[in-house]
Amino acid sequence: MTDDIVRDLQEVIVSLCARLYEKKSAQSRAKKALETIA
């Protein structure tokens, strides 16, 4: 995957996690999700 695609995926995952969970934990959850995908 290119960096742009990864960056876009991260933004989407962060926004989804921010809606589901508290915003302060969204970044760490998104990171874990990206590590699972990549």
Jmol script that loads the backbone (N, CA, C; Angstrom):
load data "model"
ATOM      1  N   MET A   1       0.842  -1.199   0.000  1.00  0.00           N
ATOM      2  CA  MET A   1       0.000   0.000   0.000  1.00  0.00           C
ATOM      3  C   MET A   1       0.877   1.249   0.000  1.00  0.00           C
ATOM      4  N   THR A   2       0.354   2.262  -0.621  1.00  0.00           N
ATOM      5  CA  THR A   2       1.096   3.520  -0.621  1.00  0.00           C
ATOM      6  C   THR A   2       0.841   4.280   0.671  1.00  0.00           C
ATOM      7  N   ASP A   3       1.686   5.257   0.932  1.00  0.00           N
ATOM      8  CA  ASP A   3       1.538   6.050   2.157  1.00  0.00           C
ATOM      9  C   ASP A   3       0.217   6.804   2.173  1.00  0.00           C
ATOM     10  N   ASP A   4      -0.234   7.269   0.992  1.00  0.00           N
ATOM     11  CA  ASP A   4      -1.492   8.019   0.927  1.00  0.00           C
ATOM     12  C   ASP A   4      -2.669   7.144   1.339  1.00  0.00           C
ATOM     13  N   ILE A   5      -2.682   5.912   0.864  1.00  0.00           N
ATOM     14  CA  ILE A   5      -3.775   4.998   1.207  1.00  0.00           C
ATOM     15  C   ILE A   5      -3.761   4.697   2.702  1.00  0.00           C
ATOM     16  N   VAL A   6      -2.576   4.462   3.232  1.00  0.00           N
ATOM     17  CA  VAL A   6      -2.458   4.181   4.665  1.00  0.00           C
ATOM     18  C   VAL A   6      -2.918   5.379   5.476  1.00  0.00           C
ATOM     19  N   ARG A   7      -2.530   6.573   5.040  1.00  0.00           N
ATOM     20  CA  ARG A   7      -2.924   7.793   5.758  1.00  0.00           C
ATOM     21  C   ARG A   7      -4.442   7.968   5.716  1.00  0.00           C
ATOM     22  N   ASP A   8      -5.041   7.718   4.546  1.00  0.00           N
ATOM     23  CA  ASP A   8      -6.497   7.827   4.427  1.00  0.00           C
ATOM     24  C   ASP A   8      -7.190   6.804   5.316  1.00  0.00           C
ATOM     25  N   LEU A   9      -6.687   5.577   5.310  1.00  0.00           N
ATOM     26  CA  LEU A   9      -7.260   4.544   6.172  1.00  0.00           C
ATOM     27  C   LEU A   9      -7.169   4.938   7.633  1.00  0.00           C
ATOM     28  N   GLN A  10      -6.027   5.501   8.010  1.00  0.00           N
ATOM     29  CA  GLN A  10      -5.850   5.895   9.405  1.00  0.00           C
ATOM     30  C   GLN A  10      -6.855   6.972   9.789  1.00  0.00           C
ATOM     31  N   GLU A  11      -7.070   7.948   8.902  1.00  0.00           N
ATOM     32  CA  GLU A  11      -8.031   9.014   9.203  1.00  0.00           C
ATOM     33  C   GLU A  11      -9.435   8.452   9.365  1.00  0.00           C
ATOM     34  N   VAL A  12      -9.802   7.511   8.498  1.00  0.00           N
ATOM     35  CA  VAL A  12     -11.130   6.897   8.584  1.00  0.00           C
ATOM     36  C   VAL A  12     -11.274   6.114   9.884  1.00  0.00           C
ATOM     37  N   ILE A  13     -10.260   5.327  10.206  1.00  0.00           N
ATOM     38  CA  ILE A  13     -10.308   4.514  11.424  1.00  0.00           C
ATOM     39  C   ILE A  13     -10.351   5.393  12.666  1.00  0.00           C
ATOM     40  N   VAL A  14      -9.560   6.476  12.660  1.00  0.00           N
ATOM     41  CA  VAL A  14      -9.567   7.385  13.809  1.00  0.00           C
ATOM     42  C   VAL A  14     -10.944   8.009  13.982  1.00  0.00           C
ATOM     43  N   SER A  15     -11.559   8.436  12.872  1.00  0.00           N
ATOM     44  CA  SER A  15     -12.875   9.069  12.990  1.00  0.00           C
ATOM     45  C   SER A  15     -13.927   8.070  13.465  1.00  0.00           C
ATOM     46  N   LEU A  16     -13.846   6.841  12.983  1.00  0.00           N
ATOM     47  CA  LEU A  16     -14.788   5.816  13.438  1.00  0.00           C
ATOM     48  C   LEU A  16     -14.584   5.502  14.914  1.00  0.00           C
ATOM     49  N   CYS A  17     -13.330   5.352  15.314  1.00  0.00           N
ATOM     50  CA  CYS A  17     -13.039   5.059  16.717  1.00  0.00           C
ATOM     51  C   CYS A  17     -13.439   6.223  17.611  1.00  0.00           C
ATOM     52  N   ALA A  18     -13.283   7.437  17.119  1.00  0.00           N
ATOM     53  CA  ALA A  18     -13.643   8.605  17.912  1.00  0.00           C
ATOM     54  C   ALA A  18     -15.145   8.630  18.178  1.00  0.00           C
ATOM     55  N   ARG A  19     -15.916   8.124  17.232  1.00  0.00           N
ATOM     56  CA  ARG A  19     -17.367   8.075  17.436  1.00  0.00           C
ATOM     57  C   ARG A  19     -17.739   6.961  18.405  1.00  0.00           C
ATOM     58  N   LEU A  20     -17.043   5.832  18.315  1.00  0.00           N
ATOM     59  CA  LEU A  20     -17.383   4.684  19.148  1.00  0.00           C
ATOM     60  C   LEU A  20     -16.823   4.795  20.559  1.00  0.00           C
ATOM     61  N   TYR A  21     -15.643   5.374  20.668  1.00  0.00           N
ATOM     62  CA  TYR A  21     -14.959   5.449  21.956  1.00  0.00           C
ATOM     63  C   TYR A  21     -14.623   6.896  22.280  1.00  0.00           C
ATOM     64  N   GLU A  22     -14.012   7.108  23.406  1.00  0.00           N
ATOM     65  CA  GLU A  22     -13.561   8.451  23.748  1.00  0.00           C
ATOM     66  C   GLU A  22     -12.473   8.872  22.779  1.00  0.00           C
ATOM     67  N   LYS A  23     -12.424  10.165  22.502  1.00  0.00           N
ATOM     68  CA  LYS A  23     -11.463  10.646  21.510  1.00  0.00           C
ATOM     69  C   LYS A  23     -10.019  10.411  21.922  1.00  0.00           C
ATOM     70  N   LYS A  24      -9.735  10.451  23.216  1.00  0.00           N
ATOM     71  CA  LYS A  24      -8.345  10.284  23.652  1.00  0.00           C
ATOM     72  C   LYS A  24      -7.837   8.867  23.400  1.00  0.00           C
ATOM     73  N   SER A  25      -8.726   7.889  23.336  1.00  0.00           N
ATOM     74  CA  SER A  25      -8.293   6.523  23.073  1.00  0.00           C
ATOM     75  C   SER A  25      -8.413   6.153  21.596  1.00  0.00           C
ATOM     76  N   ALA A  26      -9.000   7.030  20.801  1.00  0.00           N
ATOM     77  CA  ALA A  26      -9.216   6.729  19.387  1.00  0.00           C
ATOM     78  C   ALA A  26      -7.900   6.532  18.646  1.00  0.00           C
ATOM     79  N   GLN A  27      -6.915   7.352  18.947  1.00  0.00           N
ATOM     80  CA  GLN A  27      -5.637   7.270  18.240  1.00  0.00           C
ATOM     81  C   GLN A  27      -4.960   5.918  18.475  1.00  0.00           C
ATOM     82  N   SER A  28      -4.946   5.459  19.724  1.00  0.00           N
ATOM     83  CA  SER A  28      -4.292   4.181  20.016  1.00  0.00           C
ATOM     84  C   SER A  28      -5.072   3.017  19.414  1.00  0.00           C
ATOM     85  N   ARG A  29      -6.390   3.099  19.430  1.00  0.00           N
ATOM     86  CA  ARG A  29      -7.194   2.036  18.833  1.00  0.00           C
ATOM     87  C   ARG A  29      -6.989   1.987  17.325  1.00  0.00           C
ATOM     88  N   ALA A  30      -6.896   3.156  16.691  1.00  0.00           N
ATOM     89  CA  ALA A  30      -6.663   3.213  15.252  1.00  0.00           C
ATOM     90  C   ALA A  30      -5.301   2.623  14.913  1.00  0.00           C
ATOM     91  N   LYS A  31      -4.320   2.902  15.736  1.00  0.00           N
ATOM     92  CA  LYS A  31      -2.975   2.360  15.507  1.00  0.00           C
ATOM     93  C   LYS A  31      -3.001   0.837  15.574  1.00  0.00           C
ATOM     94  N   LYS A  32      -3.707   0.295  16.553  1.00  0.00           N
ATOM     95  CA  LYS A  32      -3.811  -1.155  16.675  1.00  0.00           C
ATOM     96  C   LYS A  32      -4.531  -1.747  15.466  1.00  0.00           C
ATOM     97  N   ALA A  33      -5.573  -1.077  15.008  1.00  0.00           N
ATOM     98  CA  ALA A  33      -6.319  -1.557  13.844  1.00  0.00           C
ATOM     99  C   ALA A  33      -5.443  -1.548  12.597  1.00  0.00           C
ATOM    100  N   LEU A  34      -4.659  -0.487  12.416  1.00  0.00           N
ATOM    101  CA  LEU A  34      -3.763  -0.414  11.262  1.00  0.00           C
ATOM    102  C   LEU A  34      -2.694  -1.495  11.322  1.00  0.00           C
ATOM    103  N   GLU A  35      -2.174  -1.772  12.499  1.00  0.00           N
ATOM    104  CA  GLU A  35      -1.162  -2.818  12.633  1.00  0.00           C
ATOM    105  C   GLU A  35      -1.753  -4.181  12.277  1.00  0.00           C
ATOM    106  N   THR A  36      -3.018  -4.374  12.588  1.00  0.00           N
ATOM    107  CA  THR A  36      -3.686  -5.624  12.255  1.00  0.00           C
ATOM    108  C   THR A  36      -3.849  -5.763  10.747  1.00  0.00           C
ATOM    109  N   ILE A  37      -4.202  -4.654  10.091  1.00  0.00           N
ATOM    110  CA  ILE A  37      -4.402  -4.664   8.637  1.00  0.00           C
ATOM    111  C   ILE A  37      -3.079  -4.847   7.908  1.00  0.00           C
ATOM    112  N   ALA A  38      -2.072  -4.093   8.305  1.00  0.00           N
ATOM    113  CA  ALA A  38      -0.795  -4.067   7.570  1.00  0.00           C
ATOM    114  C   ALA A  38       0.130  -5.211   7.894  1.00  0.00           C
TER     115      ALA A  38
END
end "model"
wireframe off; spacefill off
backbone 0.3
color backbone group
